[in-house]
Amino acid sequence: CQSSEQDRSTIGAIIKDIQEIKVIFNSIGFCHIPRTENTYAHLVATEALKKREGHYLVGAVPNIVRRAVEGERLRYQN
């Protein structure tokens, strides 16, 4: 996203959209967060891909994330 070069990966079209939109901001930064450090975002993305939904988060937190948070909460309580 930081580069202006064309990305040829499977998400290249999304990166191109980001590159085009980022010019409207006065200041913007991007950083990579490993999947292991962002498990809830990974859960949401994986579930959205399985369901082939483009607007997966509209309206509520997905049940898969609620269950993961609850499981984590129970682990810390014990």
PEZI-V957068 format. One record per residue. N is the residue number from 0. RES is the residue in one small letter. SS is DSSP state (a for helix, b for strand, c for the rest). OMEGA is omega in radians with two decimals (999 if undefined). Layout:
n=N res=RES ss=SS omega=OMEGA
n=N res=RES ss=SS omega=OMEGA
This chain:
n=0 res=c ss=c omega=-3.13
n=1 res=q ss=c omega=-3.10
n=2 res=s ss=c omega=3.04
n=3 res=s ss=c omega=3.12
n=4 res=e ss=c omega=3.12
n=5 res=q ss=c omega=3.11
n=6 res=d ss=c omega=-3.10
n=7 res=r ss=c omega=3.13
n=8 res=s ss=c omega=-3.12
n=9 res=t ss=c omega=3.10
n=10 res=i ss=c omega=-3.11
n=11 res=g ss=a omega=-3.13
n=12 res=a ss=a omega=3.11
n=13 res=i ss=a omega=3.13
n=14 res=i ss=a omega=3.10
n=15 res=k ss=a omega=3.09
n=16 res=d ss=a omega=3.13
n=17 res=i ss=a omega=3.14
n=18 res=q ss=a omega=3.13
n=19 res=e ss=a omega=-3.09
n=20 res=i ss=a omega=-3.03
n=21 res=k ss=a omega=-3.11
n=22 res=v ss=a omega=-3.14
n=23 res=i ss=a omega=-3.13
n=24 res=f ss=c omega=3.04
n=25 res=n ss=c omega=-3.13
n=26 res=s ss=c omega=3.13
n=27 res=i ss=c omega=3.10
n=28 res=g ss=c omega=3.14
n=29 res=f ss=c omega=3.04
n=30 res=c ss=c omega=3.14
n=31 res=h ss=c omega=3.04
n=32 res=i ss=c omega=-3.14
n=33 res=p ss=c omega=3.14
n=34 res=r ss=a omega=-3.12
n=35 res=t ss=a omega=3.14
n=36 res=e ss=a omega=-3.08
n=37 res=n ss=c omega=-2.99
n=38 res=t ss=a omega=-3.12
n=39 res=y ss=a omega=3.08
n=40 res=a ss=a omega=3.11
n=41 res=h ss=a omega=3.09
n=42 res=l ss=a omega=-3.13
n=43 res=v ss=a omega=-3.13
n=44 res=a ss=a omega=3.13
n=45 res=t ss=a omega=-3.14
n=46 res=e ss=a omega=3.12
n=47 res=a ss=a omega=3.11
n=48 res=l ss=a omega=3.12
n=49 res=k ss=a omega=-3.09
n=50 res=k ss=a omega=-3.11
n=51 res=r ss=c omega=-3.14
n=52 res=e ss=c omega=-3.14
n=53 res=g ss=c omega=-3.09
n=54 res=h ss=c omega=-2.99
n=55 res=y ss=c omega=-3.04
n=56 res=l ss=c omega=-3.10
n=57 res=v ss=c omega=3.02
n=58 res=g ss=c omega=-3.06
n=59 res=a ss=c omega=3.02
n=60 res=v ss=c omega=-3.12
n=61 res=p ss=c omega=3.13
n=62 res=n ss=a omega=-3.14
n=63 res=i ss=a omega=3.11
n=64 res=v ss=a omega=3.09
n=65 res=r ss=a omega=3.14
n=66 res=r ss=a omega=3.13
n=67 res=a ss=a omega=3.12
n=68 res=v ss=a omega=3.13
n=69 res=e ss=a omega=3.09
n=70 res=g ss=a omega=3.11
n=71 res=e ss=a omega=3.13
n=72 res=r ss=a omega=3.13
n=73 res=l ss=a omega=3.11
n=74 res=r ss=a omega=-3.11
n=75 res=y ss=a omega=3.14
n=76 res=q ss=a omega=-3.09
n=77 res=n ss=c omega=999
